Amino acid sequence: MTLLICVFAAIIFTIKWYRRKDDSMLLGVPCVCFWGASLMWLGDAIFGYAEDGAAFFEPEAAEMLNDAFLGLSVVALGMILWLVILLVKDPRGVVKASLRKKAEEK
């Protein structure tokens, strides 16, 4: 489940990044994060299959639920990382303008 969730997130962000004319929203950051996480989970799946054999493809319901929560947590962490980078770099100058406006009001 973690692999599938990360791959879907990576595909969605890659499509959004590819369709965007400019990179003002820094969509390359989550693309790289989610593709990297997908490669990590692929390696985990390969080693899990090597260890468990065919039983790897028959997980219990509780194990699948834990994997789904882990996958969603990874996507949430990637989105938070992207948001922090977006706020720090401020490509559109929104944060800078807001801070300047507050400073002028005082």
ABEGO torsion letter per residue (X at the ends): XAAAAAAAAAAAAAAAAAABABAAAGAAAAAAAAAAAAAAAAAAAAAAAAAAEAAAABBBAAAAAAAAAAAAAAAAAAAAAAAAAAAAAGAAGAAAAAAAAAAAAX
